Amino acid sequence: MRIAMLSGGVGGARLARGFAALDDVELTVIVNVGDDERIYGLHVAPDLDTVVYTLAGIEGPAGWGMAGETWKVMRALARFPIDTTFRLGDTDLATNLFRTDRLDRGVPLSQVTAEIADAFDVEPKVIPATDDPLRTVVRTPDAGWLPFQEYFVTRRHADTVTDVRFDGAERAQAAPGVVAAIEQADAVVIAPSNPVLSIWPILAVAEVAKAVEAASRVVAVSPLFGGEALKGPAAKVLTSLGYPAGNAGVIAAYDGLLTDLVVDTGDEADRRLGTATLSIRVTDTHIARPEQSRSFAERLLRWL
């Protein structure tokens, strides 16, 4: 089965790991780049790297970065008058150095990402949603408009989000292979990522949104458990933007795109949200461990 998956960081990476463990799946992971930023002079792509590292089986214990990471460079950098809130481990730094050098030589992000995935022996295709600059910016009551990484890392996503925009989206084109993967897929799967901050930036690319809208099967996995996110601001952002609480807000955020929504067993009551055009599937959606992600992917595949 051909799966095209729209993915943010940790949740998407873990679901991709589950699909990648199955022999009968051809997986393409289309990844958010709205989080990308120049930090310490480097082009940092957190979601792309999280997906690659997780598929390679070397992700850090929190789901991001690399296992067994060391921090000598960050300790050395802290001697200088520079904000080191955003931390890059020593081995992760090598990936970012390589990416930045290649991009500065004019190589598109999609090709650089393929080179990085190949270096880590990752078999599924991992493609950025676009090669063009696209940046998520959020508006908060106290600080006004903030770049994503300032909101999320520096300010620890404590601010209330009252609006969001995706700078560059009006000019961005889908990266090579993205539209074809969606059009040729048996199903489009939206990962259990933050709908607003991780998936909307992907759908902000008009060609991608059009391809997903035309897909016959679009299955989203809710990032919520008992109406709340395990970590991160997904539930908070949905309600602060005026969407209903819980999975009703997830459905509304996808605005008619979905044919199926998969929710956790703790949200069994949300079966009532199903309609003639939207099926609600209920199962254990915890996928932190590799065996959990594989088991979940197997169950999801049976529904598809």
NORKAGI-V991657 format. One line per field, one symbol per residue. burial: I if it has 24 or more other ideal C-beta (glycine too) atoms within 12 Angstrom, else O. A space follows every 50 residues. Layout:
burial = ???
This chain:
burial = IIIIIIIIIIIIIIIIIIIIIIOOIOIIIIIIIIIIIOIIOIIIIIIIII IIIIIIOIIIOOIIIIOOIOOOIIOOOOOOOOOOOIIIIOIIIOIIOIII OIIOOOOIIIOIIIIIIOOIOIIIIIIIIIIIIIIIIIOIOOOOOIIIII IIIOOOIOIOIOOIIIIOIOOIIIIIIIIOIIOOIIIIIIIIIIIIIIII IIIIIIIIIOIIOOIOIIIIIIIIIOIIIIOIIIIIIIIIIOIOIIIIII IIIIOOIIIIIIIIOOIOOIOOIOOOOIIIIIIOIOIIOOOOIIIIIOII IOII
